[in-house]
């Protein structure tokens, strides 16, 4: 019941987050060719939520957004030119040459392409449904801030704070970009420009600006200057950039999106020849869990940084000559890597994260085995971590020992401290788990490195700190499984049949195929290996535990069976032409015993298996001494007469043959019986056999005639002396009829298949010939 309630809460909370984000104060772009579309939350200034620009933005305007991860961001605009109403909202694209909407926008593709360079759409009065899919997209597209009065210069500050509950969340940094193209400004005082200064409200120092992304539409009209002709005047140790278009005429092409790591506020100065607009965003990057959905939506905010893309501190820096910055690996991670992802990656095998973007689940192997022991109720796990975040964190783990689909407080490890500057292994311990670890069982396991997690709610059965958002760090989901080792050996051709692999008796490499299976106590196949040049190796044997109670068995068989199959009678099957001859287990030590089911193709493990595994558990097979060696076989149908001919190359102790026929090649019935022609069933020379006719069976017709003869004799009151003569005649008639009638069974298919079954005098297993199709000659 608790699990069902938890799942309902998860679904409701996810739906609520989506609803709240529909008309919130910031959102990632829905379309465009930007390189970081899912990671940048652009602040929208559509204060009346009508999906149109032109709203006046007063001082101390506040916008909020709650991300699906549960973090609440608050964006505030302050210090507007003496608190006068000098700002209003803008949609990038109101002016024909605006570049930002090419990389980051919410427009429908068709309208975006049609109006991208013409500026023909009126964003203030036009039909919203002609441009956007819905009102939400229109609302979220109002990301620009422009000067209200044409030609006016205006300055203001935009700041961002973030919280998870009562915990302050450090954001990776803020972004700024021109939302409207720059008109020509060849000399100072410049007619149009935009200036950005990065800062940190907590007294820390923001890093210099870096080129985060470049976007540019394809407009090449006469009013457009040369591509990326815009220049920057860089000052204040790189924390201030002033952007302008040095051309004499036309609009400044190409927009550079600037990023300042560690910044939580930006001071802006706008000057327009008419209007000039900018857009402000902040970086939201998360690492997600990838356990199945029942374990909850789990995320960690990543402290990402970038290298390169920094302009020199000087004037007239041409933007076209600056390369984009490259993303660094986060410094507060499990293992060495963590990537930012668009959302939760639920997967049954807990590999979903590694299959998306880069394989960053590198803290522990999946599955993790090294300290999980069968029968134990605890484990000690050493996890490599790095913490260069500037803040202390902690490392915590959970193992779903009862496999109920969510993590409980009793399944949690201790919380190990991870101080700033840590680089190396940190140990967490699981103790007194409610159940012992079992062999051949997967246990979902979660490891979280964070500055802060949610607090567990003792009134529920699940542990809230195992799910939900985390501040900083990383989450990794892995499988925990009992530590195991491999068993290996050889299937050898035991030429002398003594059960031992003697010199010269090589591994079996036949065409029929052989497989080695590991069986658990219920006979279920939990491991499988095909033979390669007579060799096999199969993992999965639990080590460092008493195996006597597990009843683990190893089986070799020519049958190809799927993992998970339950073998009710685990008897090995030798390949065609061979027999089981024995085992050579001398190198396997005391860990295996012969299994007591009258077959030497199954062995049972006992005692404790070492971590190095068990080598040389060998099985022998010997070639069968066949009673008959078949040569050619032929079958023809003429009219309704079937004729079967075959040759035996050699015969030994041969008694007779049964000829069987079928119309589908699967279900065969006996059609005729032929005795061996070889003296005493033994021959070293070819012998030819032929049988033909129409009757299906001899016995029923003969028995019926004998019965009829007796009845007639009794009804006609034949004398005793004549009765014996009458019965003998009837018997001869029956025998004659049975030999001559030989009708084919009614053919319901267009084909007749034939095979020959040989029986020897010693009641050994019969030998089957190959199956052939009769040739129709009518």
Residue, then its C-alpha position, 0 to 999 in steps of 0.5 A: x500500500x505504501x508503495x502504491x501511495x508513493x507512486x501516486x505522489x510521484x506522478x502527481x508531483x511530476x504533473x504539478x511541476x509541469x503545470x507550474x512551469x507552464x506559466x512560470x518565470x523562466x523556461x528552457x527553449x523548445x526549439x532552435x539550433x542552440x548547443x545548450x537548449x536543455x541547460x539554459x533557463x531563459x527568464x521571461x518577462x510576460x508579466x500579464x501572461x498574455x503571450x505578447x511583449x510590451x509589458x512595463x517592467x517596474x523596479x523590484x519585479x520578481x519572477x519565479x520558477x520551480x524546476x521538475x527537480x524541485x528547486x525554486x529559482x527566484x529572479x529579481x530585476x532591480x536598480x532601474x535608472x532611478x526606479x523609473x519605468x524605463x524597461x519593457x518586455x520584448x520578443x526576439x524576432x520583432x526585428x528582422x535581424x534578431x539572431x537569438x530566436x534562431x538558436x533558442x526559441x518557442x516558435x513553430x518551425x513553419x512560421x519561424x522559417x517564413x518570418x525569420x528574416x522579414x520581420x513581417x509578423x506583428x508580435x503585439x497584435x498578430x494571431x498567436x496561433x499563427x506563430x506558436x503551438x500554444x499560449x505557453x510557448x508564446x508566454x515563454x518566448x517573451x525573454x527580452x528586456x528593452x529600453x522603453x523610450x527609443x534612443x534611451x540609455x538604461x541600466x539595471x541589475x538582474x539577480x538569481x537565487x535558488x533554494x531546495x526547501x530551506x537549503x540555498x542552492x549554488x547555481x553554476x552561473x548566469x548568461x547574457x545575450x543580445x535579443x535584438x540586433x545591434x545597429x551600426x555604431x562606428x565611433x564613440x559615443x556609440x549609437x547602440x551598445x549593450x554592456x554586461x558586468x558579472x557579479x556575485x551577491x555573496x561577496x565571491x568573485x565571478x569569473x570572466x565572461x566566456x563565449x558559451x554559444x554562437x547563434x546567427x540567422x542566415x539573412x544576407x540582405x543589404x542592411x546586414x553587415x559581414x558575419x560576426x562583425x560585432x566587437x567587444x570592449x573587455x575590461x574589469x579583468x574580463x568581467x565586463x563586456x561592451x558589445x557594439x557594431x563598428x560598421x557604418x551602416x546596417x545591423x550587427x550580425x551574429x549573437x554571442x551568448x556569454x557565460x560567467x561561472x559563479x555569477x548570480x547577478x548581472x549589471x546591464x547597460x542598454x543604449x539603443x538608436x531606437x530600441x535595444x534588447x537583451x536576454x538573461x538566463x541561468x544554467x540549470x544542469x542536472x545528473x539523474x538516476x536511472x533506477x526503475x521508476x518506482x525508486x523515484x525521480x532523483x536528480x543532482x544539480x551539477x556545478x559545471x564549468x567551462x574552459x576557453x572562450x575568454x576574450x582578451x582584456x582590451x577594446x575592439x575584440x572581434x567576436x568572430x575570432x573567439x572560439x566557444x568554451x568547452x565543458x569541463x568535468x564537474x569537480x564534485x562527483x562520484x568517480x571522475x565524470x558526470x554529465x548533464x541530462x535532460x531528464x530521468x532515465x528509468x531502466x531495468x538494468x540501471x544502465x540508462x544513464x551510461x547509454x545516454x550522452x557519456x558513460x559517467x556511472x564510473x564510481x562503481x562497476x555494474x553490477x557491484x560484487x566485490x564486498x557482497x557475500x552470500x548469507x551476509x547482512x551487511x557490506x563495506x563499500x569504498x567509493x572514489x569521489x572528488x570534491x572541489x566545490x568549495x563546500x563540504x558534502x556527504x556520501x550515502x548509499x541504499x540497497x533494496x535488500x527486500x526488493x520491494x521497488x523502493x528504498x527504506x530507512x533500514x536499507x540506508x548506509x551511514x552518511x560518510x563525510x566528504x570535505x572540500x578538497x577530497x580526492x580518493x576513496x570514501x567508505x560507506x557501510x551497510x550493517x544489520x540489513x533485514x535480509x541476507x544476500x542471496x546468490x543469483x539475485x540482483x539488488x538495486x543500489x543507489x549511491x548519492x554524493x551531495x551537499x544536501x538531500x531531502x530529510x526522511x519522513x518517518x511517517x512513510x515506509x520509504x526513505x525520502x532522502x533516497x529520492x528527490x533532488x540533491x544539491x550538488x554532487x552526483x547520483x549513481x545507480x548500480x546493481x549489487x550482486x553476490x561476489x562470484x567467480x568462474x568455473x572452467x574446464x574442457x569437454x574432451x574426447x575420451x577415446x579409451x572410455x576411462x573417464x580421464x583426459x589422457x595425453x592425446x585426448x583433445x577437447x571436443x569441437x564437434x558440429x552439433x554444439x555443446x553447452x555448459x549450464x550453471x543451475x541453482x537449487x531449484x534447477x533454474x539455469x542461472x549461467x550458460x557458456x557455449x563450448x569454444x574449441x572444447x573449452x568453457x568458462x561460466x561466471x556466477x558461482x558465489x564465493x566465500x560462502x557455504x555452498x552446501x545448502x545452495x545445491x548449485x550444479x553444473x551441467x553439460x548438454x547438447x541441448x540449447x536451453x535459455x537462461x531462466x529455464x527450470x531443468x526438472x531432471x538435470x541429466x546431461x546429453x552427449x552429442x550424437x555419436x557419443x556417450x557419457x564416459x566420465x569426469x576428470x575432476x582432479x584439478x577441481x579440488x574439494x569443491x565439487x562432487x559427483x551428482x547422485x542422479x546416475x549421470x556423469x554429466x552433472x556435478x554438484x558444488x560443495x564447501x567454499x569456492x575461492x575467489x579465484x574460481x574453480x578450474x579444470x572441471x572436465x567432462x569426457x565423451x566417448x565415440x559410440x560403437x554403432x550397431x549399424x553404419x548406414x550407407x545410401x537411402x532412397x524412397x520412391x512412390x509410383x502410383x500408390x506404391x512406396x519403395x524404400x531401398x537402403x544400404x548398410x556398410x557394416x552391421x554388428x549385433x543387428x536384429x531388424x529395421x523398422x521403416x517409419x513414414x510421415x507426412x509432415x517430417x515430424x510425426x512418424x508411424x511404423x510402416x514396415x519391419x525388415x529382418x537383418x540379412x547379415x549372418x547372426x546380425x554381423x557383417x563387414x560388407x555392404x548389404x542392400x535392402x528393399x521393401x515396397x507395398x501399400x499396407x500400413x501394418x501387418x499385425x492387425x490384418x493377421x489377427x483379424x483373419x485368425x479371429x474370423x477363422x475361429x469364429x467361422x469354424x465354431x459356427x460351421x461346427x468343423x471337426x477338430x481335425x479339419x479345424x486345425x487345417x482351416x485355421x492354418x489356411x486362414x493364417x496363411x491367407x492373412x499373412x499373404x494379404x498383410x504382405x501384399x496389401x501395404x497401402x500408404x496412409x491417406x496422404x493429406x500432404x504433398x510430401x512423404x518422409x521416410x526414416x529407418x530405425x535400427x534395433x540390435x540384439x542387445x536391447x541397446x538404444x535404437x539408431x536412426x538414419x537420416x530423414x529423406x523425402x520420397x520421390x514421386x514418379x507417377 
